[in-house]
Amino acid sequence: MKTTGFTFANDEYTLRVLPYSGKIVRVTYGKEELFPRDSMIVTLQPPEKVDAEYDDRDGSAVIKTDFLSLIIDKETLAVKYFRDGQLLSSESESAPRTLEKYDIYRAVGGVVSERVTVDGVRSSMSGGGRELTGSAYHASVSVTFADDEVVLGLGSHEEGYPDIRGRFIPLYQENMRIAVPYFVSSAGYAYLFDCTSMMTFDDRGGRGVVYLDSVDAVDYYFIAGVDFDDVCRGYRTLTGATPMLPKYAVGYAQSKERYTCSDELVDVVAEYRKRGVPLDIIVQDWQYWRGSSWGDKVFDKSRYPDVSALTDALHKMGAHMMVSIWPNMSGDSENRREFENAGKLLGDGSVYDAFDEEARRIYWRQANDGIYSHGTDAWWCDSTEPFDAVWHGHERSELDERMKMSVGEFKKYLSDKIINAYSLAHSRGIYEGQRAVGDGKRVLNLTRSGYSGQHRYGTVVWSGDVSASWETLRRQVNIAQNYIACGEAYWNCDIGAFFVKKGYPWFCNGDYDGGCADDGYRELYTRWAQFAAFTPMMRSHGTDTPREIWRFGEPGGRYYDAIEKAIRLRYSLVPYFYSVNAAVTFDGTMPIRALALAFPDDENARGADGEYMYGHEFLVCPVTTPESENGGTVEVYLPRGGWYDYYTEQYYDGGRTVKAAAPIDRIPLFVRAGSIIPTVEVMQYVDEVKNAPYEVVIYGGADGEFTLYDDSGDSYEYENGEYAMTHIRYNDADGAVTESLTGKMQYRHAVTYRIVK
């Protein structure tokens, strides 16, 4: 029969089970009159009707869609999820959910003071009293897992766990910590919690308990699929599509803390061009503004006399300019005074209220007038977890204390219910503002915080201000897999880490006081650059020491050549990376796949650590130990199937561990049999040679298919069908290659094929 949902009740609360499709079910629990109607995360409205069958049994109810079966215990209201008769997941039978009502208070009447920190000028309110602003519920959901399940997600967290089973994960926003209320299992399902308050995940007691700090009702989505890609498509269905990033975002980005004037920016790009090392983005970090006007979105004319002329000069060299902007502004800031006069600042008197539509419009107008109207290209929305309570002092507090302090600072200024979603609202304002300008340029927003659904706004997150060590690099490899498993496609990190040296305060914890003159740091930086070449954005940045390639030697030098080789490898694969990005937009799949999600039936793959798939084709094995430890080789697990060494084209049968050569100028890469990889001659920037010919390399041993994508590179005309998709299919039995074309554009590149067998 057709249904709009099923409801069950106990003495206090109502459970609603609402199928959104055959593979997606929404579960809501609480007082029915408080069931949420609007969401900052989920864009899909509840369906009017979905095909579902209902069967009432003694003590339980069964709901069936064309893909899932659910059993609801009528006494406890616990839900179990089945596919093809096999249990996928279940809430805890004894205590599936809890709700506890509480009062919400906001800080009032305190004294606001400013302080200068490593992370910029910060304001905070102290003293004063509390004002009752409403009520909500503390809640929890308990989920049981099978022993052999691997579970990933929940965001980007500095600990870098290979998976989240058996872990305690706090979900709050902080530098080096991005909370995302979503996890996915190797068994082929995911949970998305429609909650924007602080949360925790605790799987240390034999079941996974998700604590929701402040909600009107428990509200989550269960998403199932035939594989990880299918689950990702379900997430996209709920949260909306990811727009195409500009093509230049695939290229290399050079940054540091910080370039101080127009001439520096031009000179750095000119030096890259002189050396023939590819580069697409130059980044202007903070303090380009006037004097002490922290956060003003206006360039200091004494150092940047003509920003329009600056961007023209960069564009003529084929480079794009990214500019840092901040949500907080100091007392001397002209921008801050405008917000103050409009009554659109939060209680610290510094951070604008990104949840307010008019405040977002003011912020965008300031950014447009002072920066974007001068021809700049991309945004760096820094510090989008704008309240800081723990980044100071000699000693670092324990995790539970840091969580308490950070969450407490957020709750001074924002409702408990929304403290995790500031970056989501801020990113929305930038995206909608730029699109409303009407110039057609795609939004690219590098930002330090994120949340479910933020992908809708052209964002790329990064892992925060980490410190330089081999252990940190190892963790970054896992962090990338966990964050992108959340259905949020675009993540990156500072190549070489932000802090390189050790010092005061606690977070200045790098291992290399000599900076880029230290051979140990040069080796670490090189390996980090190789890893970054196989993340969604390849970007160098940090403090303590400069990061341009010539700081690591000269041509012919061990590290210089290896870094250049990593950048050139990235550029040789520009059509591949851009096509993978198109799959994110058009198909909802993710660029990075943990092996446990890509090969869930391979027990050894589920346990593999430190390697991952890029797209469906590349097995990437970053080197995360110094040569003194690894001797120039690393062990790599090849999942079942056939594989080729990318450099030698030697074939290997999978289902086993092999030793891979890992000299300083090589990141071990293997290509799956049946893969189709488009390549191009290396350019100095991604579209330097228009309509450059592509060589498409096909790796035999299995049938394969790939969609090669092209469009204008930096407009939204693709939304109107102005693109070319070449669907390439390879039949291994006879070596036949066939093509079919969709989209309004003719493919602009001559394509030749080479088959490796």
SULHUGI-V245102 format. One record per backbone hydrogen bond with DSSP energy under -0.5 kcal/mol. CO is the residue of the C=O (numbers start at 1). NH is the residue of the N-H. E is the energy in kcal/mol with one decimal. If there is no record, write none. Layout:
co=CO nh=NH e=E
co=CO nh=NH e=E
This chain:
co=1 nh=52 e=-1.9
co=3 nh=50 e=-1.8
co=6 nh=17 e=-3.0
co=8 nh=15 e=-3.6
co=13 nh=10 e=-2.4
co=14 nh=16 e=-0.5
co=14 nh=30 e=-2.0
co=15 nh=8 e=-2.6
co=16 nh=18 e=-0.6
co=16 nh=28 e=-2.3
co=17 nh=6 e=-2.3
co=17 nh=19 e=-0.5
co=18 nh=26 e=-2.9
co=22 nh=67 e=-0.5
co=22 nh=68 e=-0.7
co=23 nh=224 e=-2.6
co=24 nh=20 e=-2.9
co=24 nh=21 e=-1.7
co=25 nh=222 e=-3.3
co=26 nh=18 e=-3.1
co=27 nh=220 e=-2.5
co=28 nh=16 e=-3.1
co=29 nh=218 e=-2.2
co=30 nh=14 e=-2.9
co=31 nh=34 e=-2.2
co=32 nh=35 e=-1.4
co=50 nh=3 e=-1.1
co=53 nh=64 e=-2.5
co=55 nh=57 e=-0.6
co=55 nh=62 e=-2.9
co=57 nh=60 e=-1.1
co=59 nh=74 e=-2.2
co=59 nh=75 e=-0.5
co=60 nh=57 e=-2.6
co=61 nh=72 e=-2.8
co=62 nh=55 e=-2.6
co=63 nh=70 e=-3.1
co=64 nh=53 e=-3.0
co=68 nh=65 e=-2.9
co=69 nh=82 e=-3.0
co=70 nh=63 e=-2.5
co=71 nh=73 e=-0.5
co=71 nh=80 e=-2.0
co=72 nh=61 e=-1.8
co=72 nh=74 e=-0.6
co=73 nh=77 e=-2.5
co=78 nh=73 e=-2.4
co=79 nh=91 e=-2.7
co=80 nh=71 e=-1.8
co=81 nh=88 e=-3.2
co=81 nh=89 e=-1.3
co=82 nh=69 e=-2.2
co=83 nh=86 e=-2.2
co=86 nh=83 e=-2.5
co=89 nh=81 e=-3.2
co=90 nh=144 e=-2.7
co=96 nh=142 e=-2.4
co=98 nh=140 e=-1.7
co=100 nh=138 e=-3.0
co=102 nh=136 e=-2.2
co=104 nh=133 e=-3.0
co=104 nh=134 e=-1.1
co=106 nh=131 e=-2.8
co=108 nh=129 e=-3.0
co=111 nh=126 e=-2.3
co=113 nh=124 e=-2.0
co=115 nh=117 e=-0.5
co=115 nh=122 e=-3.0
co=117 nh=120 e=-1.7
co=120 nh=117 e=-1.9
co=122 nh=115 e=-2.6
co=124 nh=113 e=-2.4
co=126 nh=111 e=-3.2
co=129 nh=108 e=-2.4
co=131 nh=106 e=-2.4
co=134 nh=104 e=-3.2
co=136 nh=102 e=-2.7
co=137 nh=215 e=-2.3
co=138 nh=100 e=-2.5
co=139 nh=212 e=-3.0
co=140 nh=98 e=-1.9
co=141 nh=210 e=-3.2
co=142 nh=92 e=-2.0
co=143 nh=208 e=-3.3
co=144 nh=90 e=-0.8
co=146 nh=149 e=-1.4
co=150 nh=186 e=-2.4
co=151 nh=164 e=-2.9
co=152 nh=184 e=-2.8
co=154 nh=180 e=-1.5
co=155 nh=157 e=-0.6
co=156 nh=178 e=-3.2
co=157 nh=160 e=-2.0
co=164 nh=167 e=-1.7
co=167 nh=169 e=-0.5
co=167 nh=203 e=-2.7
co=168 nh=170 e=-0.5
co=169 nh=201 e=-2.3
co=170 nh=172 e=-0.8
co=171 nh=199 e=-2.0
co=174 nh=177 e=-2.8
co=176 nh=158 e=-1.2
co=177 nh=174 e=-2.2
co=177 nh=179 e=-0.5
co=178 nh=156 e=-1.5
co=180 nh=182 e=-2.2
co=181 nh=193 e=-2.8
co=182 nh=154 e=-2.9
co=183 nh=191 e=-2.3
co=184 nh=152 e=-2.5
co=185 nh=188 e=-1.7
co=185 nh=189 e=-0.6
co=188 nh=225 e=-1.8
co=189 nh=185 e=-3.0
co=190 nh=223 e=-2.7
co=191 nh=183 e=-1.8
co=191 nh=193 e=-0.5
co=192 nh=194 e=-0.6
co=192 nh=221 e=-2.8
co=193 nh=195 e=-2.0
co=196 nh=420 e=-2.6
co=198 nh=213 e=-2.4
co=199 nh=171 e=-3.1
co=200 nh=211 e=-2.5
co=201 nh=169 e=-3.1
co=202 nh=209 e=-2.6
co=203 nh=206 e=-0.6
co=207 nh=205 e=-0.6
co=207 nh=209 e=-0.7
co=208 nh=143 e=-3.4
co=208 nh=210 e=-0.6
co=209 nh=202 e=-2.0
co=209 nh=211 e=-0.7
co=210 nh=141 e=-2.1
co=211 nh=200 e=-1.7
co=211 nh=213 e=-0.6
co=212 nh=139 e=-2.9
co=215 nh=137 e=-2.5
co=218 nh=29 e=-2.4
co=219 nh=194 e=-2.4
co=220 nh=27 e=-3.1
co=221 nh=192 e=-2.3
co=221 nh=223 e=-0.6
co=222 nh=25 e=-2.5
co=223 nh=190 e=-2.3
co=227 nh=231 e=-2.1
co=228 nh=232 e=-2.5
co=229 nh=233 e=-2.1
co=230 nh=234 e=-1.6
co=231 nh=235 e=-2.0
co=232 nh=236 e=-2.5
co=233 nh=237 e=-2.4
co=234 nh=238 e=-1.6
co=235 nh=239 e=-2.6
co=236 nh=240 e=-2.6
co=238 nh=43 e=-2.3
co=238 nh=44 e=-1.9
co=241 nh=243 e=-0.6
co=246 nh=249 e=-1.6
co=247 nh=250 e=-2.0
co=248 nh=251 e=-1.3
co=251 nh=538 e=-0.7
co=252 nh=280 e=-2.7
co=252 nh=281 e=-2.0
co=253 nh=540 e=-2.5
co=254 nh=283 e=-2.1
co=256 nh=258 e=-0.9
co=261 nh=265 e=-1.5
co=262 nh=266 e=-2.2
co=263 nh=267 e=-2.8
co=264 nh=268 e=-2.4
co=265 nh=269 e=-1.9
co=266 nh=270 e=-2.6
co=267 nh=271 e=-2.2
co=268 nh=272 e=-2.0
co=269 nh=273 e=-2.4
co=270 nh=274 e=-2.5
co=271 nh=275 e=-2.0
co=272 nh=276 e=-0.9
co=272 nh=277 e=-2.0
co=273 nh=276 e=-0.6
co=276 nh=278 e=-0.5
co=280 nh=320 e=-2.5
co=281 nh=254 e=-2.8
co=282 nh=322 e=-2.3
co=283 nh=285 e=-0.8
co=284 nh=324 e=-2.2
co=288 nh=300 e=-2.9
co=290 nh=293 e=-2.4
co=292 nh=294 e=-2.5
co=293 nh=296 e=-2.2
co=294 nh=330 e=-2.2
co=296 nh=298 e=-1.2
co=299 nh=301 e=-0.6
co=300 nh=303 e=-1.5
co=300 nh=304 e=-2.7
co=303 nh=262 e=-2.1
co=306 nh=310 e=-2.0
co=307 nh=311 e=-2.7
co=308 nh=312 e=-2.1
co=309 nh=313 e=-2.2
co=310 nh=314 e=-2.2
co=311 nh=315 e=-2.8
co=312 nh=316 e=-2.2
co=313 nh=317 e=-0.8
co=314 nh=317 e=-0.7
co=314 nh=319 e=-2.6
co=315 nh=318 e=-1.8
co=320 nh=282 e=-2.7
co=320 nh=322 e=-0.5
co=321 nh=377 e=-2.3
co=321 nh=378 e=-1.9
co=322 nh=284 e=-3.2
co=323 nh=380 e=-2.5
co=325 nh=382 e=-1.7
co=327 nh=352 e=-1.9
co=330 nh=333 e=-1.7
co=333 nh=337 e=-1.8
co=334 nh=338 e=-1.6
co=335 nh=339 e=-1.7
co=336 nh=340 e=-2.7
co=337 nh=341 e=-2.6
co=338 nh=342 e=-1.5
co=339 nh=343 e=-0.7
co=339 nh=344 e=-2.5
co=340 nh=343 e=-1.1
co=344 nh=353 e=-2.5
co=346 nh=349 e=-2.4
co=350 nh=329 e=-1.6
co=351 nh=346 e=-3.1
co=352 nh=354 e=-1.4
co=353 nh=356 e=-1.8
co=355 nh=357 e=-0.5
co=356 nh=360 e=-2.2
co=357 nh=361 e=-1.8
co=358 nh=362 e=-2.2
co=359 nh=363 e=-2.5
co=360 nh=364 e=-2.5
co=361 nh=365 e=-2.5
co=362 nh=366 e=-2.4
co=363 nh=367 e=-2.3
co=364 nh=368 e=-3.0
co=365 nh=369 e=-3.0
co=366 nh=370 e=-2.5
co=367 nh=371 e=-1.8
co=367 nh=372 e=-2.0
co=368 nh=373 e=-2.8
co=370 nh=299 e=-0.5
co=371 nh=374 e=-1.7
co=371 nh=376 e=-0.8
co=372 nh=375 e=-2.0
co=378 nh=323 e=-2.1
co=379 nh=446 e=-2.9
co=380 nh=325 e=-2.5
co=380 nh=382 e=-1.6
co=381 nh=448 e=-1.2
co=382 nh=327 e=-0.6
co=386 nh=388 e=-0.5
co=390 nh=392 e=-2.0
co=393 nh=506 e=-2.3
co=398 nh=402 e=-2.6
co=399 nh=403 e=-2.7
co=400 nh=404 e=-2.0
co=401 nh=405 e=-2.5
co=402 nh=406 e=-3.0
co=403 nh=407 e=-2.7
co=404 nh=408 e=-2.0
co=405 nh=409 e=-1.9
co=406 nh=410 e=-2.0
co=407 nh=411 e=-2.3
co=408 nh=412 e=-0.7
co=409 nh=412 e=-0.8
co=409 nh=413 e=-0.5
co=410 nh=413 e=-1.5
co=410 nh=414 e=-2.0
co=415 nh=418 e=-1.9
co=416 nh=419 e=-0.7
co=417 nh=196 e=-0.5
co=418 nh=421 e=-1.9
co=419 nh=422 e=-0.5
co=421 nh=425 e=-2.0
co=422 nh=426 e=-2.7
co=423 nh=427 e=-2.8
co=424 nh=428 e=-1.6
co=425 nh=429 e=-1.8
co=426 nh=430 e=-1.7
co=427 nh=431 e=-2.5
co=428 nh=432 e=-2.9
co=429 nh=433 e=-2.0
co=430 nh=434 e=-2.5
co=431 nh=435 e=-2.3
co=432 nh=436 e=-1.6
co=433 nh=437 e=-0.8
co=434 nh=437 e=-0.8
co=434 nh=438 e=-0.7
co=435 nh=438 e=-0.7
co=444 nh=379 e=-3.0
co=444 nh=446 e=-0.5
co=445 nh=447 e=-0.6
co=445 nh=460 e=-2.6
co=446 nh=381 e=-1.6
co=447 nh=462 e=-1.1
co=451 nh=454 e=-2.2
co=453 nh=456 e=-1.7
co=454 nh=457 e=-2.3
co=455 nh=243 e=-0.6
co=455 nh=458 e=-1.1
co=458 nh=445 e=-2.3
co=460 nh=447 e=-2.6
co=461 nh=492 e=-1.6
co=464 nh=466 e=-1.8
co=466 nh=498 e=-1.2
co=466 nh=499 e=-2.3
co=467 nh=469 e=-0.6
co=468 nh=511 e=-2.1
co=469 nh=473 e=-1.8
co=470 nh=474 e=-2.4
co=471 nh=475 e=-2.1
co=472 nh=476 e=-2.1
co=473 nh=477 e=-1.5
co=474 nh=478 e=-1.1
co=475 nh=479 e=-2.8
co=476 nh=480 e=-2.5
co=477 nh=481 e=-1.1
co=478 nh=482 e=-2.3
co=479 nh=483 e=-2.8
co=480 nh=484 e=-2.2
co=481 nh=485 e=-1.5
co=482 nh=486 e=-0.5
co=483 nh=486 e=-1.4
co=483 nh=488 e=-0.8
co=484 nh=487 e=-1.7
co=487 nh=489 e=-0.7
co=489 nh=491 e=-0.7
co=490 nh=461 e=-2.2
co=491 nh=536 e=-0.6
co=491 nh=537 e=-0.6
co=492 nh=463 e=-1.2
co=493 nh=495 e=-0.6
co=494 nh=497 e=-2.4
co=495 nh=541 e=-0.7
co=498 nh=500 e=-0.5
co=498 nh=543 e=-2.7
co=499 nh=468 e=-2.7
co=500 nh=512 e=-2.5
co=501 nh=510 e=-1.9
co=505 nh=508 e=-1.8
co=507 nh=509 e=-1.7
co=508 nh=503 e=-2.6
co=512 nh=515 e=-1.7
co=514 nh=517 e=-1.5
co=515 nh=518 e=-2.0
co=518 nh=522 e=-2.4
co=519 nh=523 e=-2.1
co=520 nh=524 e=-2.0
co=521 nh=525 e=-3.3
co=522 nh=526 e=-2.2
co=523 nh=527 e=-2.2
co=524 nh=528 e=-2.3
co=525 nh=529 e=-2.5
co=526 nh=530 e=-1.9
co=527 nh=531 e=-2.0
co=528 nh=532 e=-2.8
co=529 nh=533 e=-1.5
co=531 nh=534 e=-1.9
co=532 nh=535 e=-1.6
co=537 nh=539 e=-0.8
co=538 nh=253 e=-2.4
co=539 nh=495 e=-1.9
co=540 nh=255 e=-1.1
co=542 nh=257 e=-2.4
co=543 nh=545 e=-1.2
co=548 nh=551 e=-2.2
co=549 nh=552 e=-1.9
co=550 nh=553 e=-1.0
co=552 nh=560 e=-0.6
co=554 nh=557 e=-2.6
co=557 nh=561 e=-2.3
co=558 nh=562 e=-1.2
co=559 nh=563 e=-2.7
co=560 nh=564 e=-2.6
co=561 nh=565 e=-2.4
co=562 nh=566 e=-1.8
co=563 nh=567 e=-2.1
co=564 nh=568 e=-2.8
co=565 nh=569 e=-2.3
co=566 nh=570 e=-1.9
co=567 nh=571 e=-2.0
co=568 nh=572 e=-2.1
co=569 nh=573 e=-0.8
co=570 nh=573 e=-0.9
co=571 nh=574 e=-1.3
co=572 nh=680 e=-1.9
co=573 nh=577 e=-2.8
co=574 nh=578 e=-2.7
co=575 nh=579 e=-1.6
co=576 nh=580 e=-2.3
co=577 nh=581 e=-2.2
co=578 nh=582 e=-1.9
co=579 nh=583 e=-1.7
co=580 nh=584 e=-1.5
co=581 nh=585 e=-1.8
co=582 nh=586 e=-3.2
co=583 nh=587 e=-2.0
co=583 nh=588 e=-1.0
co=583 nh=589 e=-1.2
co=584 nh=588 e=-0.7
co=591 nh=615 e=-3.7
co=593 nh=613 e=-2.8
co=594 nh=597 e=-1.2
co=594 nh=598 e=-2.4
co=595 nh=599 e=-2.8
co=597 nh=228 e=-0.6
co=599 nh=602 e=-1.8
co=601 nh=603 e=-0.8
co=602 nh=606 e=-2.1
co=603 nh=607 e=-0.9
co=604 nh=608 e=-0.5
co=605 nh=608 e=-1.0
co=611 nh=595 e=-0.6
co=612 nh=620 e=-3.3
co=613 nh=593 e=-2.4
co=613 nh=615 e=-0.6
co=614 nh=617 e=-0.8
co=614 nh=618 e=-2.0
co=617 nh=672 e=-2.3
co=618 nh=614 e=-2.6
co=618 nh=620 e=-0.7
co=619 nh=670 e=-2.1
co=620 nh=612 e=-1.9
co=621 nh=668 e=-0.6
co=622 nh=624 e=-0.7
co=626 nh=629 e=-1.9
co=626 nh=630 e=-2.1
co=627 nh=631 e=-2.4
co=630 nh=633 e=-1.5
co=632 nh=662 e=-3.5
co=634 nh=660 e=-3.3
co=636 nh=638 e=-0.6
co=636 nh=658 e=-2.9
co=637 nh=639 e=-0.7
co=638 nh=655 e=-2.8
co=638 nh=656 e=-1.3
co=641 nh=654 e=-3.6
co=642 nh=673 e=-2.9
co=643 nh=652 e=-3.2
co=644 nh=671 e=-2.9
co=645 nh=649 e=-2.5
co=650 nh=645 e=-2.5
co=652 nh=643 e=-2.7
co=656 nh=638 e=-3.0
co=658 nh=636 e=-3.0
co=658 nh=660 e=-0.6
co=660 nh=634 e=-2.2
co=663 nh=666 e=-2.2
co=666 nh=668 e=-0.5
co=668 nh=621 e=-2.0
co=669 nh=646 e=-2.3
co=670 nh=619 e=-3.5
co=671 nh=644 e=-2.4
co=672 nh=675 e=-1.9
co=675 nh=699 e=-2.6
co=676 nh=678 e=-0.5
co=677 nh=697 e=-2.9
co=678 nh=576 e=-0.6
co=679 nh=695 e=-1.8
co=684 nh=279 e=-2.4
co=685 nh=688 e=-2.0
co=688 nh=690 e=-0.7
co=689 nh=692 e=-1.2
co=691 nh=750 e=-0.5
co=693 nh=681 e=-0.6
co=694 nh=696 e=-0.6
co=694 nh=752 e=-2.2
co=695 nh=679 e=-2.5
co=695 nh=697 e=-0.6
co=696 nh=698 e=-0.5
co=696 nh=754 e=-2.3
co=697 nh=677 e=-3.0
co=698 nh=700 e=-0.7
co=698 nh=756 e=-3.8
co=699 nh=674 e=-3.8
co=704 nh=730 e=-3.1
co=706 nh=708 e=-0.7
co=706 nh=728 e=-3.2
co=708 nh=726 e=-3.0
co=710 nh=724 e=-2.8
co=713 nh=247 e=-3.1
co=716 nh=719 e=-1.7
co=717 nh=720 e=-1.8
co=717 nh=722 e=-2.0
co=718 nh=721 e=-1.9
co=721 nh=723 e=-2.1
co=721 nh=744 e=-3.2
co=723 nh=745 e=-2.1
co=724 nh=710 e=-1.6
co=724 nh=726 e=-0.6
co=725 nh=727 e=-0.8
co=725 nh=742 e=-2.2
co=726 nh=708 e=-2.7
co=726 nh=728 e=-0.8
co=727 nh=740 e=-1.2
co=728 nh=706 e=-2.1
co=729 nh=738 e=-2.3
co=730 nh=704 e=-1.9
co=730 nh=732 e=-0.6
co=731 nh=735 e=-1.6
co=731 nh=736 e=-0.6
co=736 nh=731 e=-2.6
co=738 nh=729 e=-2.5
co=740 nh=727 e=-3.3
co=742 nh=725 e=-2.8
co=750 nh=694 e=-2.9
co=752 nh=696 e=-3.3
co=754 nh=698 e=-3.2
co=754 nh=756 e=-0.5
co=755 nh=757 e=-0.5
co=756 nh=700 e=-3.4
